[in-house]
Amino acid sequence: MGMRAERSPAQARTPAWRLNERNSRAGRTWFDWLPIRDLTEGQVFDFTLDAGQAPHPSCAMGMSRLSCVSCIMASRADLRTAARLQPQLYQRYVALERRIGHTLSPSGVPLPDLTGIPVNADAARRSRRRRTRSP
């Protein structure tokens, strides 16, 4: 897995190698391995470039990690970047939060408050109408 200690206190406490007892079943032994756990972000990019590879394009767009566009585990900065890069999708997520009366964030904070990006109400209404029309 690509988790690094530098990213959070919880990840810093996670050992680089450990037996995963939950998944060690039916005669198989499962280990969790974090090969880049102790590398800095800069070292990861250096390693990638030294291997002749290019970083994922989302890194150049400002995302700090690869995941769903509006991942529930995303940072505020990544949510802002995602909203900027995918404004129509952001509007749909905000409309969904309002429709279901629940946030997509475990924090319970609605996306506009998390990102600081206001919602274009007209665009959200148009998006809802398009989805509800029959083809």
FISE-290603 format. One record per atom (N, C-alpha, C, O): residue in three letters; z, y, x. Coordinates in nm, 4 decimals. Atoms other than C-alpha are relative to their C-alpha. Layout:
BEGIN
  rest         z         y         x
   ALA         Z         Y         X
...
This chain:
BEGIN
  rest         z         y         x
   MET    0.0000   -0.1174    0.0843
   MET    0.0000    0.0000    0.0000
   MET    0.0000    0.1234    0.0887
   MET    0.0475    0.1183    0.2021
   GLY    0.0174   -0.1197   -0.0798
   GLY   -0.0694    0.3520    0.1187
   GLY    0.1094    0.1036   -0.0141
   GLY    0.0829    0.2228    0.0016
   MET   -0.1096   -0.0968    0.0126
   MET    0.2707    0.5109    0.0630
   MET    0.0509    0.0398    0.1380
   MET    0.0537   -0.0405    0.2314
   ARG   -0.0509   -0.0515   -0.1270
   ARG    0.4133    0.7305    0.3379
   ARG    0.1390    0.0582   -0.0191
   ARG    0.1679    0.1180   -0.1228
   ALA   -0.1377   -0.0498    0.0049
   ALA    0.7750    0.8216    0.4120
   ALA    0.0047    0.1510   -0.0162
   ALA    0.0962    0.2038   -0.0795
   GLU    0.0054   -0.1460    0.0023
   GLU    0.6779    1.1879    0.4495
   GLU   -0.0125    0.0569   -0.1417
   GLU    0.0234    0.1722   -0.1656
   ARG    0.0302   -0.0512    0.1346
   ARG    0.5849    1.2162    0.0801
   ARG    0.1225    0.0250   -0.0866
   ARG    0.1228    0.1175   -0.1678
   SER   -0.1175   -0.0193    0.0857
   SER    0.9307    1.1782   -0.0757
   SER    0.1205   -0.0715    0.0599
   SER    0.1048   -0.1642    0.1395
   PRO   -0.1204    0.0700   -0.0475
   PRO    1.2909    1.0791   -0.0061
   PRO    0.0021   -0.1471   -0.0424
   PRO    0.0452   -0.2333    0.0342
   ALA    0.0023    0.1395    0.0464
   ALA    1.2446    0.7641   -0.2160
   ALA   -0.0930   -0.0847    0.0865
   ALA   -0.0593   -0.1975    0.1225
   GLN    0.0930    0.0762   -0.0838
   GLN    0.9414    0.6579   -0.0124
   GLN    0.0522   -0.0116    0.1425
   GLN    0.0218   -0.1091    0.2113
   ALA   -0.0583    0.0065   -0.1344
   ALA    1.1293    0.7366    0.3096
   ALA    0.1021   -0.1132    0.0091
   ALA    0.1216   -0.1704    0.1163
   ARG   -0.0980    0.1092    0.0005
   ARG    1.3942    0.4817    0.2073
   ARG   -0.0641   -0.1376   -0.0144
   ARG    0.0006   -0.2389    0.0118
   THR    0.0682    0.1282    0.0208
   THR    1.1370    0.2114    0.1311
   THR   -0.0390   -0.0591    0.1349
   THR   -0.1063    0.0069    0.2141
   PRO    0.0368    0.0606   -0.1291
   PRO    1.1030   -0.0331    0.4224
   PRO   -0.1499   -0.0263    0.0097
   PRO   -0.2174   -0.0460   -0.0913
   ALA    0.1428    0.0232   -0.0235
   ALA    0.7600   -0.0826    0.5770
   ALA   -0.0402   -0.1448   -0.0300
   ALA   -0.1574   -0.1728   -0.0553
   TRP    0.0281    0.1425    0.0230
   TRP    0.7876   -0.4606    0.5267
   TRP    0.1189   -0.0610   -0.0716
   TRP    0.2320   -0.0496   -0.0244
   ARG   -0.1107    0.0661    0.0695
   ARG    0.9931   -0.6528    0.2714
   ARG   -0.0518   -0.1105   -0.0905
   ARG   -0.1650   -0.1070   -0.1388
   LEU    0.0300    0.1087    0.0923
   LEU    0.9960   -0.9678    0.0678
   LEU    0.0054    0.0550   -0.1419
   LEU    0.1004    0.1241   -0.1787
   ASN    0.0027   -0.0387    0.1408
   ASN    0.8983   -0.9045   -0.2933
   ASN    0.0386   -0.1238   -0.0798
   ASN   -0.0450   -0.2085   -0.1111
   GLU   -0.0514    0.1198    0.0681
   GLU    1.1158   -1.1561   -0.4730
   GLU   -0.0574   -0.0153   -0.1403
   GLU   -0.0813   -0.1271   -0.1859
   ARG    0.0529    0.0055    0.1368
   ARG    0.9834   -1.0657   -0.8181
   ARG   -0.1372   -0.0673   -0.0042
   ARG   -0.1657   -0.1432   -0.0968
   ASN    0.1347    0.0577   -0.0010
   ASN    0.6272   -1.1639   -0.7230
   ASN   -0.0113   -0.1271    0.0828
   ASN   -0.1180   -0.1883    0.0870
   SER    0.0002    0.1262   -0.0754
   SER    0.7229   -1.4577   -0.4995
   SER    0.0329   -0.1118   -0.0985
   SER    0.1497   -0.1413   -0.1239
   ARG   -0.0142    0.1025    0.1044
   ARG    0.6676   -1.7325   -0.7565
   ARG   -0.1000   -0.1124    0.0224
   ARG   -0.1969   -0.0990    0.0971
   ALA    0.0931    0.1138    0.0057
   ALA    0.5008   -2.0674   -0.8058
   ALA   -0.0467   -0.0426    0.1383
   ALA   -0.1652   -0.0691    0.1588
   GLY    0.0331    0.0487   -0.1328
   GLY    0.5136   -2.1654   -0.4399
   GLY   -0.0662    0.1019    0.0914
   GLY   -0.1095    0.0657    0.2008
   ARG    0.0594   -0.1026   -0.0867
   ARG    0.3787   -1.8365   -0.3019
   ARG    0.1079    0.0994    0.0411
   ARG    0.2020    0.1265   -0.0335
   THR   -0.0916   -0.1017   -0.0503
   THR    0.5623   -1.5826   -0.0917
   THR   -0.0765    0.1309    0.0097
   THR   -0.1857    0.1355    0.0665
   TRP    0.0658   -0.1291    0.0112
   TRP    0.4758   -1.2184   -0.1473
   TRP    0.0813    0.1021    0.0794
   TRP    0.2029    0.1125    0.0635
   PHE   -0.0635   -0.1077   -0.0751
   PHE    0.5520   -0.9342    0.0920
   PHE   -0.0665    0.1324   -0.0367
   PHE   -0.1871    0.1386   -0.0605
   ASP    0.0527   -0.1356    0.0147
   ASP    0.5129   -0.5621    0.0366
   ASP   -0.0107    0.0577    0.1400
   ASP    0.0852    0.0529    0.2170
   TRP    0.0235   -0.0557   -0.1332
   TRP    0.3624   -0.3942    0.3430
   TRP   -0.0531    0.1416   -0.0153
   TRP   -0.1487    0.1653   -0.0892
   LEU    0.0409   -0.1399    0.0013
   LEU    0.3295   -0.0206    0.3951
   LEU   -0.0476    0.0360    0.1406
   LEU    0.0292    0.0921    0.2188
   PRO    0.0468   -0.0167   -0.1383
   PRO    0.1100    0.0009    0.7073
   PRO   -0.0034    0.1441    0.0494
   PRO    0.0001    0.1671    0.1702
   ILE    0.0052   -0.1398   -0.0459
   ILE    0.0948    0.3822    0.7125
   ILE    0.1300    0.0733   -0.0328
   ILE    0.1337    0.1963   -0.0291
   ARG   -0.1272   -0.0584    0.0418
   ARG    0.4566    0.4418    0.6065
   ARG    0.0489    0.1089    0.0945
   ARG    0.0931    0.2142    0.0485
   ASP   -0.0571   -0.0931   -0.0970
   ASP    0.5559    0.6216    0.9269
   ASP   -0.1004    0.0997    0.0576
   ASP   -0.0680    0.1733    0.1508
   LEU    0.0996   -0.0959   -0.0471
   LEU    0.2348    0.8201    0.9772
   LEU    0.0117    0.1305   -0.0776
   LEU    0.0488    0.1315   -0.1950
   THR    0.0076   -0.1283    0.0694
   THR    0.2070    1.1879    0.8972
   THR   -0.1350    0.0099   -0.0702
   THR   -0.2248   -0.0706   -0.0455
   GLU    0.1280   -0.0215    0.0679
   GLU   -0.0694    1.3174    0.6726
   GLU   -0.1097    0.0262    0.1026
   GLU   -0.2200   -0.0271    0.0903
   GLY    0.0983   -0.0295   -0.1046
   GLY   -0.2485    1.4537    0.9796
   GLY   -0.0424   -0.1240    0.0763
   GLY   -0.1601   -0.1402    0.1086
   GLN    0.0331    0.1240   -0.0712
   GLN   -0.2283    1.1173    1.1562
   GLN   -0.0890   -0.0903   -0.0851
   GLN   -0.1773   -0.1581   -0.0326
   VAL    0.0843    0.0815    0.0890
   VAL   -0.3787    0.9446    0.8520
   VAL   -0.1435    0.0511    0.0030
   VAL   -0.2377   -0.0276    0.0121
   PHE    0.1350   -0.0562   -0.0055
   PHE   -0.6740    1.1851    0.8528
   PHE   -0.0644   -0.0263    0.1363
   PHE   -0.1827   -0.0596    0.1431
   ASP    0.0531    0.0292   -0.1338
   ASP   -0.7149    1.1440    1.2314
   ASP   -0.0443   -0.1457    0.0101
   ASP   -0.1517   -0.1749    0.0626
   PHE    0.0307    0.1433   -0.0032
   PHE   -0.7075    0.7647    1.1950
   PHE   -0.1287   -0.0279   -0.0774
   PHE   -0.2138   -0.1047   -0.0327
   THR    0.1190    0.0188    0.0839
   THR   -0.9682    0.7813    0.9169
   THR   -0.1249    0.0484    0.0727
   THR   -0.2263   -0.0213    0.0762
   LEU    0.1151   -0.0568   -0.0708
   LEU   -1.2006    1.0054    1.1181
   LEU   -0.0330   -0.0804    0.1254
   LEU   -0.1503   -0.1020    0.1557
   ASP    0.0222    0.0817   -0.1199
   ASP   -1.1524    0.7983    1.4374
   ASP   -0.0689   -0.1323   -0.0330
   ASP   -0.1387   -0.1893    0.0509
   ALA    0.0625    0.1258    0.0426
   ALA   -1.2637    0.4916    1.2386
   ALA   -0.1429    0.0237   -0.0490
   ALA   -0.2096   -0.0698   -0.0934
   GLY    0.1360   -0.0302    0.0430
   GLY   -1.5901    0.6714    1.1547
   GLY   -0.0142    0.0156   -0.1499
   GLY   -0.1253    0.0104   -0.2026
   GLN    0.0027   -0.0149    0.1452
   GLN   -1.4962    0.7210    0.7904
   GLN    0.0261    0.1453   -0.0376
   GLN    0.0838    0.2216    0.0399
   ALA   -0.0285   -0.1331    0.0527
   ALA   -1.4840    1.0355    0.5827
   ALA    0.1142   -0.0110   -0.1004
   ALA    0.1229   -0.1098   -0.1733
   PRO   -0.1033    0.0013    0.1042
   PRO   -1.1797    1.1225    0.3733
   PRO   -0.0651    0.0002   -0.1383
   PRO   -0.1799    0.0420   -0.1537
   HIS    0.0508    0.0006    0.1372
   HIS   -1.2231    1.0763    0.0003
   HIS   -0.0314    0.1434   -0.0418
   HIS    0.0430    0.2346   -0.0056
   PRO    0.0374   -0.1367    0.0414
   PRO   -1.3998    1.3791   -0.1579
   PRO    0.1103    0.0751   -0.0739
   PRO    0.1157    0.1979   -0.0674
   SER   -0.1060   -0.0704    0.0736
   SER   -1.0960    1.4538   -0.3750
   SER    0.0945    0.0741    0.0945
   SER    0.1571    0.1723    0.0545
   CYS   -0.0847   -0.0695   -0.0982
   CYS   -0.9057    1.5518   -0.0583
   CYS   -0.0567    0.1385    0.0287
   CYS    0.0184    0.2355    0.0395
   ALA    0.0640   -0.1290   -0.0251
   ALA   -1.1569    1.8288    0.0078
   ALA    0.0097    0.0924   -0.1208
   ALA   -0.0009    0.2144   -0.1074
   MET   -0.0132   -0.0797    0.1224
   MET   -1.1137    1.9422   -0.3538
   MET    0.1426    0.0493   -0.0209
   MET    0.1686    0.1277   -0.1122
   GLY   -0.1377   -0.0475    0.0079
   GLY   -0.7409    1.9934   -0.2982
   GLY    0.1014   -0.0977   -0.0530
   GLY    0.2189   -0.0628   -0.0643
   MET   -0.0951    0.0992    0.0491
   MET   -0.5849    1.6745   -0.4335
   MET    0.0769   -0.0593    0.1178
   MET    0.0203   -0.0819    0.2248
   SER   -0.0817    0.0555   -0.1083
   SER   -0.2977    1.5349   -0.2278
   SER    0.0043   -0.1514   -0.0026
   SER    0.0479   -0.2136    0.0943
   ARG   -0.0005    0.1466    0.0098
   ARG   -0.3374    1.1763   -0.3497
   ARG   -0.1089   -0.0441   -0.0964
   ARG   -0.1578    0.0348   -0.1772
   LEU    0.1001    0.0558    0.0907
   LEU   -0.5833    0.9511   -0.5275
   LEU    0.0704   -0.0711   -0.1138
   LEU    0.1535   -0.1590   -0.0913
   SER   -0.0554    0.0634    0.1184
   SER   -0.4904    0.8542   -0.8798
   SER   -0.0805    0.0490   -0.1196
   SER   -0.1872    0.1083   -0.1033
   CYS    0.0648   -0.0524    0.1196
   CYS   -0.5854    0.9311   -1.2365
   CYS   -0.0020    0.1525    0.0078
   CYS    0.0801    0.2122    0.0775
   VAL    0.0150   -0.1454   -0.0056
   VAL   -0.6941    1.2908   -1.2931
   VAL    0.1313    0.0700   -0.0335
   VAL    0.1721    0.1613    0.0382
   SER   -0.1286   -0.0585    0.0381
   SER   -0.3686    1.3788   -1.4703
   SER    0.1067   -0.1087    0.0013
   SER    0.1670   -0.1398   -0.1014
   CYS   -0.0959    0.1086   -0.0173
   CYS   -0.1440    1.1051   -1.3349
   CYS    0.1406    0.0469   -0.0375
   CYS    0.1788    0.1597   -0.0061
   ILE   -0.1363   -0.0371    0.0368
   ILE    0.2093    1.1040   -1.4754
   ILE    0.0876    0.0199    0.1230
   ILE    0.1947    0.0798    0.1131
   MET   -0.0774   -0.0160   -0.1232
   MET    0.3312    1.0914   -1.1148
   MET   -0.0539    0.1129    0.0887
   MET   -0.0065    0.1319    0.2007
   ALA    0.0627   -0.1056   -0.0794
   ALA    0.1174    1.3833   -0.9959
   ALA    0.0942    0.1186    0.0188
   ALA    0.1808    0.1458   -0.0645
   SER   -0.0749   -0.1233   -0.0253
   SER    0.2675    1.6933   -0.8425
   SER   -0.0573    0.1124   -0.0854
   SER   -0.1675    0.1010   -0.1390
   ARG    0.0503   -0.1169    0.0734
   ARG    0.2355    2.0306   -1.0132
   ARG   -0.1289    0.0510    0.0635
   ARG   -0.2237    0.0872   -0.0062
   ALA    0.1197   -0.0492   -0.0697
   ALA   -0.0153    2.1331   -0.7474
   ALA   -0.1208   -0.0872   -0.0321
   ALA   -0.2299   -0.0348   -0.0545
   ASP    0.1118    0.0884    0.0320
   ASP   -0.2307    1.8260   -0.8142
   ASP   -0.0421    0.0149   -0.1461
   ASP   -0.1611    0.0083   -0.1768
   LEU    0.0353   -0.0217    0.1408
   LEU   -0.2118    1.8826   -1.1916
   LEU   -0.0784    0.1294   -0.0168
   LEU   -0.1729    0.1348   -0.0956
   ARG    0.0744   -0.1266    0.0050
   ARG   -0.3259    2.2440   -1.1395
   ARG   -0.1419   -0.0205    0.0530
   ARG   -0.2385    0.0286   -0.0054
   THR    0.1320    0.0251   -0.0577
   THR   -0.6112    2.1253   -0.9174
   THR   -0.0856   -0.0811   -0.0973
   THR   -0.2035   -0.0511   -0.1165
   ALA    0.0732    0.0826    0.0961
   ALA   -0.7112    1.8596   -1.1717
   ALA   -0.0473    0.0836   -0.1187
   ALA   -0.1600    0.0674   -0.1655
   ALA    0.0384   -0.0862    0.1138
   ALA   -0.7117    2.1176   -1.4521
   ALA   -0.1132    0.0935    0.0388
   ALA   -0.2027    0.1202   -0.0414
   ARG    0.1065   -0.0894   -0.0480
   ARG   -0.9274    2.3503   -1.2420
   ARG   -0.1319   -0.0757    0.0158
   ARG   -0.2385   -0.0233   -0.0166
   LEU    0.1212    0.0783   -0.0254
   LEU   -1.1727    2.0730   -1.1508
   LEU   -0.0581   -0.0615   -0.1272
   LEU   -0.1792   -0.0809   -0.1375
   GLN    0.0424    0.0662    0.1242
   GLN   -1.1871    1.9151   -1.4981
   GLN    0.0541    0.0771   -0.1211
   GLN    0.1359    0.0233   -0.1957
   PRO   -0.0600   -0.0814    0.1064
   PRO   -1.1167    2.1983   -1.7467
   PRO   -0.0141   -0.0590   -0.1401
   PRO    0.0779   -0.0472   -0.2210
   GLN    0.0160    0.0586    0.1337
   GLN   -1.2594    2.0177   -2.0506
   GLN    0.0952   -0.1171   -0.0196
   GLN    0.1536   -0.1327   -0.1268
   LEU   -0.0931    0.1121    0.0097
   LEU   -1.0555    1.7066   -1.9772
   LEU    0.1434    0.0511   -0.0125
   LEU    0.2231   -0.0045   -0.0880
   TYR   -0.1328   -0.0614    0.0094
   TYR   -0.7471    1.9240   -1.9254
   TYR    0.0263    0.0444   -0.1443
   TYR    0.1342    0.0203   -0.1983
   GLN   -0.0150   -0.0445    0.1394
   GLN   -0.8045    2.0777   -2.2711
   GLN    0.0273   -0.1192   -0.0919
   GLN    0.1089   -0.1108   -0.1837
   ARG   -0.0202    0.1198    0.0837
   ARG   -0.8260    1.7287   -2.4208
   ARG    0.1405   -0.0574    0.0187
   ARG    0.2041   -0.0989   -0.0782
   TYR   -0.1367    0.0488   -0.0255
   TYR   -0.5004    1.6201   -2.2519
   TYR    0.1024    0.0871   -0.0719
   TYR    0.1957    0.0357   -0.1337
   VAL   -0.0932   -0.0921    0.0662
   VAL   -0.3220    1.9312   -2.3821
   VAL   -0.0048   -0.0219   -0.1517
   VAL    0.0992   -0.0266   -0.2175
   ALA    0.0138    0.0245    0.1442
   ALA   -0.4610    1.8716   -2.7325
   ALA    0.0675   -0.1319   -0.0378
   ALA    0.1308   -0.1409   -0.1430
   LEU   -0.0642    0.1287    0.0270
   LEU   -0.3423    1.5092   -2.7129
   LEU    0.1517    0.0149   -0.0004
   LEU    0.2191   -0.0362   -0.0898
   GLU   -0.1454   -0.0221   -0.0024
   GLU    0.0085    1.6163   -2.6111
   GLU    0.0470    0.0638   -0.1306
   GLU    0.1479    0.0226   -0.1879
   ARG   -0.0384   -0.0701    0.1230
   ARG    0.0208    1.8500   -2.9107
   ARG   -0.0126   -0.0912   -0.1215
   ARG    0.0726   -0.0894   -0.2102
   ARG    0.0231    0.0880    0.1147
   ARG   -0.1208    1.5917   -3.1505
   ARG    0.1064   -0.1083   -0.0108
   ARG    0.1524   -0.1381   -0.1211
   ILE   -0.0977    0.1092    0.0064
   ILE    0.1231    1.3150   -3.0562
   ILE    0.1443    0.0510    0.0063
   ILE    0.2382   -0.0257   -0.0146
   GLY   -0.1344   -0.0564   -0.0061
   GLY    0.4193    1.5516   -3.0149
   GLY    0.0812   -0.0508    0.1166
   GLY    0.2038   -0.0598    0.1090
   HIS   -0.0669    0.0542   -0.1187
   HIS    0.4996    1.4135   -2.6726
   HIS   -0.0790    0.0431    0.1224
   HIS   -0.2009    0.0586    0.1156
   THR    0.0715   -0.0386   -0.1214
   THR    0.4176    1.5146   -2.3171
   THR   -0.0464   -0.1227    0.0765
   THR    0.0066   -0.2325    0.0590
   LEU    0.0464    0.1083   -0.0861
   LEU    0.2255    1.3037   -2.0699
   LEU    0.0867   -0.0106    0.1252
   LEU    0.0782   -0.1095    0.1980
   SER   -0.0853   -0.0030   -0.1179
   SER    0.4793    1.3953   -1.8017
   SER    0.1369   -0.0598   -0.0308
   SER    0.1947   -0.0301   -0.1354
   PRO   -0.1347    0.0533    0.0205
   PRO    0.8039    1.1984   -1.7637
   PRO    0.1058    0.1108   -0.0047
   PRO    0.2160    0.0897   -0.0553
   SER   -0.0946   -0.1116    0.0005
   SER    0.9706    1.5380   -1.7163
   SER    0.0189    0.0575   -0.1399
   SER    0.1172    0.1273   -0.1648
   GLY   -0.0051   -0.0560    0.1337
   GLY    0.9026    1.6236   -2.0809
   GLY   -0.0551    0.1413   -0.0086
   GLY   -0.0484    0.2046   -0.1140
   VAL    0.0554   -0.1352   -0.0041
   VAL    0.7375    1.9500   -1.9747
   VAL   -0.1487   -0.0076   -0.0349
   VAL   -0.2221   -0.0843    0.0274
   PRO    0.1419    0.0023    0.0371
   PRO    0.4009    2.0181   -2.1453
   PRO   -0.0897    0.0456    0.1157
   PRO   -0.0479    0.1239    0.2011
   LEU    0.0938   -0.0324   -0.1079
   LEU    0.0956    2.0465   -1.9207
   LEU   -0.0183    0.1499    0.0236
   LEU   -0.0164    0.1921    0.1392
   PRO    0.0173   -0.1428   -0.0289
   PRO    0.0423    2.4220   -1.9719
   PRO    0.1197    0.0601    0.0746
   PRO    0.1027    0.1488    0.1582
   ASP   -0.1183   -0.0493   -0.0703
   ASP    0.4012    2.4829   -1.8572
   ASP    0.0074   -0.0557    0.1421
   ASP    0.0498    0.0140    0.2343
   LEU   -0.0003    0.0600   -0.1341
   LEU    0.3679    2.2423   -1.5637
   LEU   -0.1022    0.0655    0.0917
   LEU   -0.0751    0.0915    0.2090
   THR    0.1096   -0.0500   -0.0830
   THR    0.0387    2.3838   -1.4440
   THR   -0.0054    0.1516    0.0086
   THR   -0.0574    0.2072    0.1053
   GLY    0.0143   -0.1451    0.0070
   GLY    0.0728    2.7470   -1.5435
   GLY   -0.1386    0.0409   -0.0460
   GLY   -0.1745    0.1585   -0.0387
   ILE    0.1359   -0.0278    0.0459
   ILE   -0.2799    2.7197   -1.6829
   ILE   -0.0002    0.0033   -0.1523
   ILE    0.0268   -0.0980   -0.2167
   PRO   -0.0005   -0.0095    0.1464
   PRO   -0.3101    2.8488   -2.0397
   PRO   -0.1111   -0.0838   -0.0608
   PRO   -0.2100   -0.1177    0.0042
   VAL    0.0966    0.0819    0.0722
   VAL   -0.4981    2.6518   -2.2974
   VAL   -0.0951    0.0905   -0.0749
   VAL   -0.0541    0.1872   -0.1392
   ASN    0.1016   -0.0687    0.0780
   ASN   -0.8212    2.7784   -2.4411
   ASN   -0.0011   -0.0673   -0.1365
   ASN   -0.0604   -0.1740   -0.1524
   ALA   -0.0156    0.0612    0.1320
   ALA   -0.7419    2.7107   -2.8079
   ALA   -0.1340   -0.0290   -0.0662
   ALA   -0.1493   -0.1326   -0.1311
   ASP    0.1318    0.0234    0.0600
   ASP   -1.1057    2.7484   -2.9189
   ASP   -0.0651   -0.1241    0.0582
   ASP   -0.1228   -0.2040   -0.0156
   ALA    0.0601    0.1170   -0.0639
   ALA   -1.2227    2.4898   -2.6642
   ALA    0.0711   -0.1270   -0.0445
   ALA    0.0065   -0.2296   -0.0657
   ALA   -0.0751    0.1178    0.0439
   ALA   -0.9457    2.2504   -2.7668
   ALA   -0.0404   -0.0397   -0.1420
   ALA   -0.0557   -0.1583   -0.1713
   ARG    0.0427    0.0307    0.1376
   ARG   -1.0464    2.2802   -3.1356
   ARG   -0.1394   -0.0615   -0.0015
   ARG   -0.1630   -0.1596   -0.0720
   ARG    0.1366    0.0550   -0.0062
   ARG   -1.4156    2.2209   -3.0530
   ARG    0.0021   -0.1429    0.0516
   ARG   -0.0695   -0.2286   -0.0001
   SER   -0.0095    0.1342   -0.0565
   SER   -1.3224    1.9174   -2.8432
   SER    0.0513   -0.0986   -0.1049
   SER    0.0012   -0.2106   -0.1147
   ARG   -0.0536    0.0879    0.1051
   ARG   -1.1173    1.7725   -3.1316
   ARG   -0.1055   -0.0263   -0.1060
   ARG   -0.1204   -0.1397   -0.1514
   ARG    0.1035    0.0183    0.1021
   ARG   -1.4008    1.8324   -3.3803
   ARG   -0.1078   -0.0961    0.0470
   ARG   -0.1533   -0.1807   -0.0301
   ARG    0.1048    0.0880   -0.0530
   ARG   -1.6550    1.6603   -3.1546
   ARG    0.0456   -0.1456   -0.0044
   ARG   -0.0338   -0.2339   -0.0370
   ARG   -0.0509    0.1372   -0.0041
   ARG   -1.4341    1.3517   -3.1231
   ARG    0.0174   -0.0593   -0.1388
   ARG    0.0098   -0.1811   -0.1545
   THR   -0.0243    0.0508    0.1340
   THR   -1.3690    1.3255   -3.4980
   THR   -0.1261   -0.0175   -0.0829
   THR   -0.1228   -0.0835   -0.1868
   ARG    0.1270    0.0152    0.0718
   ARG   -1.7326    1.3503   -3.6089
   ARG   -0.0565   -0.1392    0.0213
   ARG   -0.0398   -0.1988    0.1277
   SER    0.0686    0.1293   -0.0115
   SER   -1.9238    1.0315   -3.6767
   SER   -0.1296    0.0205    0.0760
   SER   -0.1946    0.1241    0.0614
   PRO    0.1250   -0.0134   -0.0762
   PRO   -2.2173    0.9666   -3.4425
   PRO   -0.1223   -0.0060   -0.0886
   PRO   -0.2348    0.0037   -0.0394
